[in-house]
Amino acid sequence: MSISISEDIKSVSDLKKKTNAIFKQMHHTGRPIIVTVNGKPDAVLLDVEVFEKKLKSLNLGILLAEAEMDVRDGRTREARKFIKEFNESTKVSR
């Protein structure tokens, strides 16, 4: 995720005065807005669609990390064997 230091860092005072313009910028660029209080970063505003994409990516990364640990620790089995066991246990008709 990119950020423009000159455009995407706003003070809380700016946010209060120019809320609509700041939100319009955030939605248009897809970049987060860093909100500062007393010159220090305090909060991040993020477009909901961008947030949802990042959250999906994070969740997928967590699942992949768990799968990699399973492979590393030998908690795997052949796909054919799994499918056979799955079909037998669920009585799936073809």
Contact map, one row per residue, 1 for C-alpha under 8 A:
1110000000000000000000000000001000000000000000000000000000000000000000000000000000000000000000
1111000000000000000000000000001000000000000000000000000000000000000000000000000000000000000000
1111100100000000000000000000001100000000000000000000000000000000000000000000000000000000000000
0111111110000000000000000000000000000000000000000000000000000000000000000000000000000000000000
0011111110000000000000000000000000000000000000000000000000000000000000000000000000000000000000
0001111110000000000000000000000000000000000000000000000000000000000000000000000000000000000000
0001111111000000000000000000000000000000000000000000000000000000000000000000000000000000000000
0011111111000000000000000000001111000000000000000000000000000000000000000000000000000000000000
0001111111100000000000000000000011110000000000000000000000000000000000000000000000000000000000
0000001111110110000000000000000011110000000000000000000000000000000000000000000000000000000000
0000000011111110000000000000000000111110000000000000000000000000000000000000000000000000000000
0000000001111111000000000000000000111000000000000000000000000000000000000000000000000000000000
0000000000111111100000000000000000000000000000000000000000000000000000000000000000000000000000
0000000001111111111000000000000000000000000000000000000000000000000000000000000000000000000000
0000000001111111111001000000000000100000000000000000000000000000000000000000000000000000000000
0000000000011111111000000000000000000000000000000000000000000000000000000000000000000000000000
0000000000001111111000000000000000000000000000000000000000000000000000000000000000000000000000
0000000000000111111111000000000000000000000000000000000000000000000000000000000000000000000000
0000000000000111111111100000000000000000000000000000000000000000000000000000000000000000000000
0000000000000000011111110000000000000000000000000000000000000000000000000000000000000000000000
0000000000000000011111111000000000000000000000000000000000000000000000000000000000000000000000
0000000000000010011111111100000010000000000000000000000000000000000000000000000000000000000000
0000000000000000001111111110000000000000000000000000000000000000000000000000000000000000000000
0000000000000000000111111111000000000000000000000000000000000000000000000000000000000000000000
0000000000000000000011111111100000000000000000000000000000000000000000000000000000000000000000
0000000000000000000001111111111110000000000011100000000000000000000000000000000000000000000000
0000000000000000000000111111111000000000000000100000000000000000000000000000000000000000000000
0000000000000000000000011111110000000000000000000000000000000000000000000000000000000000000000
0000000000000000000000001111111000000000000000000000000000000000000000000000000000000000000000
0000000000000000000000000111111100000000000001100100000000000000000000000000000000000000000000
1110000100000000000000000110111110000000000001100000000000000000000000000000000000000000000000
0010000100000000000000000100011111000000000111100000000000000000000000000000000000000000000000
0000000111000000000001000100001111100000000111000000000000000000000000000000000000000000000000
0000000111000000000000000000000111110000111110000000000000000000000000000000000000000000000000
0000000011110010000000000000000011111000111110000000000000000000000000000000000000000000000000
0000000011110000000000000000000001111111111000000000000000000000000000000000000000000000000000
0000000000110000000000000000000000111111110000000000000000000000000000000000000000000000000000
0000000000100000000000000000000000011111000000000000000000000000000000000000000000000000000000
0000000000100000000000000000000000011111100000000000000000000000000000000000000000000000000000
0000000000000000000000000000000000011111110000000000000000000000000000000000000000000000000000
0000000000000000000000000000000001111011111000000000000000000000000000000000000000000000000000
0000000000000000000000000000000001111001111100000000000000000000000000000000000000000000000000
0000000000000000000000000000000001110000111110000000000000000000000000000000000000000000000000
0000000000000000000000000000000111100000011111000000000000000000000000000000000000000000000000
0000000000000000000000000100000111100000001111100000000000000000000000000000000000000000000000
0000000000000000000000000100011110000000000111110110000000000000000000000000000000000000000000
0000000000000000000000000110011100000000000011111110000000000000000000000000000000000000000000
0000000000000000000000000000000000000000000001111111000000000000000000000000000000000000000000
0000000000000000000000000000000000000000000000111111100000000000000000000000000000000000000000
0000000000000000000000000000010000000000000001111111110000000000000000000000000000000000000000
0000000000000000000000000000000000000000000001111111111000000000000000000000000000000000000000
0000000000000000000000000000000000000000000000011111111100000000000000000000000000000000000000
0000000000000000000000000000000000000000000000001111111110000000000000000000000000000000000000
0000000000000000000000000000000000000000000000000111111111000000000000000000000000000000000000
0000000000000000000000000000000000000000000000000011111111100000000000000000000000000000000000
0000000000000000000000000000000000000000000000000001111111110000000000000000000000000000000000
0000000000000000000000000000000000000000000000000000111111111000000000000000000000000000000000
0000000000000000000000000000000000000000000000000000011111111100000000000000000000000000000000
0000000000000000000000000000000000000000000000000000001111111110000000000000000000000000000000
0000000000000000000000000000000000000000000000000000000111111111000000000000000000000000000000
0000000000000000000000000000000000000000000000000000000011111111100000000000000000000000000000
0000000000000000000000000000000000000000000000000000000001111111110000000000000000000000000000
0000000000000000000000000000000000000000000000000000000000111111111000000000000000000000000000
0000000000000000000000000000000000000000000000000000000000011111111100000000000000000000000000
0000000000000000000000000000000000000000000000000000000000001111111110000000000000000000000000
0000000000000000000000000000000000000000000000000000000000000111111111000000000000000000000000
0000000000000000000000000000000000000000000000000000000000000011111111100000000000000000000000
0000000000000000000000000000000000000000000000000000000000000001111111110000000000000000000000
0000000000000000000000000000000000000000000000000000000000000000111111111000000000000000000000
0000000000000000000000000000000000000000000000000000000000000000011111111111000000000000000000
0000000000000000000000000000000000000000000000000000000000000000001111111111000000000000000000
0000000000000000000000000000000000000000000000000000000000000000000111111110000000000000000000
0000000000000000000000000000000000000000000000000000000000000000000011111110000000000000000000
0000000000000000000000000000000000000000000000000000000000000000000001111111000000000000000000
0000000000000000000000000000000000000000000000000000000000000000000001111111100000000000000000
0000000000000000000000000000000000000000000000000000000000000000000001100111110000000000000000
0000000000000000000000000000000000000000000000000000000000000000000000000011111011000000000000
0000000000000000000000000000000000000000000000000000000000000000000000000001111111000000000000
0000000000000000000000000000000000000000000000000000000000000000000000000000111111100000000000
0000000000000000000000000000000000000000000000000000000000000000000000000000011111110000000000
0000000000000000000000000000000000000000000000000000000000000000000000000000111111111000000000
0000000000000000000000000000000000000000000000000000000000000000000000000000111111111100000000
0000000000000000000000000000000000000000000000000000000000000000000000000000001111111110000000
0000000000000000000000000000000000000000000000000000000000000000000000000000000111111111000000
0000000000000000000000000000000000000000000000000000000000000000000000000000000011111111100000
0000000000000000000000000000000000000000000000000000000000000000000000000000000001111111110000
0000000000000000000000000000000000000000000000000000000000000000000000000000000000111111111100
0000000000000000000000000000000000000000000000000000000000000000000000000000000000011111111100
0000000000000000000000000000000000000000000000000000000000000000000000000000000000001111111000
0000000000000000000000000000000000000000000000000000000000000000000000000000000000000111111100
0000000000000000000000000000000000000000000000000000000000000000000000000000000000000011111110
0000000000000000000000000000000000000000000000000000000000000000000000000000000000000011011111
0000000000000000000000000000000000000000000000000000000000000000000000000000000000000000001111
0000000000000000000000000000000000000000000000000000000000000000000000000000000000000000000111
